[in-house]
């Protein structure tokens, strides 16, 4: 799984979801985001764009 300090997801209906300090996978089955409060899944037909930021080491 990849890690991001900030993950932004733009959906096809132009809504935006933002997550902080998450782990995620992006593949053929969509986007799976794991946060401290649980796991979310976004099917591939709902995702227009993703942008992940990591802090410098």
Secondary structure, 3 states (H helix, E strand, C coil): CEEEEEEEEEECCCCEEEEEEEEEEEECCEEEEEECCEEEEECHHHEEEEEEECCCC
